[in-house]
Structure formats: C-alpha cells, structure tokens
Amino acid sequence: MELYIRIKDGKPFEHPILGNNFRQAFPNIDTENLPPEFARFVRVALPVIGVFEVYRECVYELVDGVYTDVHNVRLMTAEEKTTKIAEAKANLRPNWTLNEETLQHSPPAINSLD
C-alpha cells in the first residue's frame, strides 16, 4: 500500500494519505522527489495483544528513516490483572475451570460410561 504523510514543524501531521488520493490532492508534487513537508509512510499492523497487556496508542514516528506506526502496549498492573481474572471467574459456566494464565475456560471432564 502506497502511503504519504504530511510533515509540519518536523513532525507527522494528521493521518497518512493513500497514494492515489495524494496525487489527486497534490498533482504538482513528484512522489519520487518529495518536498520536505511530505514523506513516505509505511503502515505497521497492530501487534497481537497478550491476555494481560493493554493497548495504549499508536503514534507516527520516524524509524530507520521512514515514518511509520509505532504501537504502544503495556503490561497490566497487578490490580488490573486480578480484576480481569475475577471477571473471567465470574463468567464461568457451572463446573467449568479457568486457566488463570490464559483465561481459557475448560469444560468439566466427561465421565466415561462403563
């Protein structure tokens, strides 16, 4: 995906623009020779968020010479983790068990018929 972003006061401004939209909005700008107020942008997919992680934000930053998404994720605090486990336990079906590391619910064992 071809993307560009506007640079204002040395920082990314607003959101990335698709290449075709960029050329329509700025027909006199050569995308192979961008002026300093524009830069190429590379989209980075959202990372997989762990069970006990919290997605904070996405910011646009210059990384290795290219403007890109930088996703900020943090670990839950002990209190947040305890609350999340308690909520998962409260939603268990009768006789089911909870793996507190993955928050996966497991059904009760099925008794074999002899």
C-alpha positions in Angstrom: 0.0 0.0 0.0 1.4 3.3 -1.1 1.1 6.0 1.6 2.3 9.5 2.3 2.1 11.7 5.3 2.4 15.5 5.8 5.2 16.8 7.9 4.5 20.0 9.9 7.1 21.6 12.2 9.3 18.5 11.8 6.5 16.1 13.0 3.9 13.9 11.2 0.7 15.9 10.8 -2.8 14.3 10.7 -3.1 10.8 9.1 -1.4 9.0 6.2 -2.8 9.6 2.7 -3.3 6.9 0.1 -1.0 7.4 -3.0 -3.9 7.9 -5.4 -5.6 10.4 -3.1 -2.2 12.2 -2.6 -1.7 12.6 -6.3 -5.2 14.0 -6.7 -4.8 16.4 -3.9 -1.3 17.5 -4.8 -1.0 17.0 -8.6 2.2 19.1 -8.8 4.2 17.1 -6.3 6.5 14.4 -7.7 6.2 11.4 -5.4 9.7 10.3 -6.4 11.1 13.6 -5.2 9.0 14.7 -2.2 9.4 18.2 -0.7 10.4 18.3 3.0 6.7 18.8 4.1 5.8 15.3 2.9 7.2 11.8 3.4 6.6 8.2 2.6 4.7 6.3 5.2 4.8 2.6 6.0 1.8 1.0 7.8 2.6 -1.5 10.5 0.0 -4.0 11.5 -1.4 -4.0 15.0 0.5 -6.4 17.2 -1.0 -9.4 18.9 -2.1 -8.1 22.3 -1.5 -10.6 25.2 -4.1 -11.6 27.7 -2.6 -9.3 30.3 -1.5 -6.5 28.1 -3.2 -3.2 27.4 -3.0 -1.4 24.0 -2.2 2.3 24.8 -1.9 4.1 21.5 -0.5 4.3 18.0 1.8 7.2 17.2 3.5 8.1 13.9 7.3 8.3 14.2 10.4 8.3 12.1 12.0 4.9 12.4 15.1 4.0 10.4 14.5 6.9 8.0 10.8 6.1 7.4 7.7 7.4 9.0 5.6 4.5 10.4 3.1 3.4 13.0 4.5 2.8 16.5 2.1 0.8 18.6 2.5 1.2 22.4 1.5 -1.7 24.6 2.0 -2.1 28.3 1.6 -4.9 30.8 -1.4 -4.8 33.1 -0.8 -3.8 36.7 -1.2 -6.4 39.3 -4.6 -4.9 40.2 -5.8 -4.9 36.6 -4.7 -8.5 36.2 -6.5 -9.5 39.4 -9.7 -7.7 38.3 -9.6 -9.4 34.8 -9.1 -12.9 36.4 -12.0 -12.2 38.8 -14.3 -11.1 35.9 -13.3 -14.3 34.0 -14.2 -16.4 37.0 -17.5 -14.7 37.4 -18.4 -15.6 33.9 -17.6 -19.4 34.2 -20.3 -21.9 33.5 -21.1 -24.2 36.4 -18.4 -26.9 36.9 -16.0 -25.3 34.3 -12.5 -24.4 35.3 -10.4 -21.3 34.4 -6.7 -21.3 33.4 -5.6 -18.1 35.1 -2.6 -17.7 32.9 -4.5 -17.8 29.6 -8.1 -17.0 30.8 -9.3 -20.1 28.8 -12.4 -21.8 30.1 -12.3 -25.6 30.2 -15.4 -27.8 30.4 -15.9 -30.4 33.1 -14.4 -33.8 32.4 -16.9 -36.2 30.8 -17.4 -39.4 32.9 -16.9 -42.4 30.7 -19.7 -45.0 30.7 -18.6 -48.4 31.8 
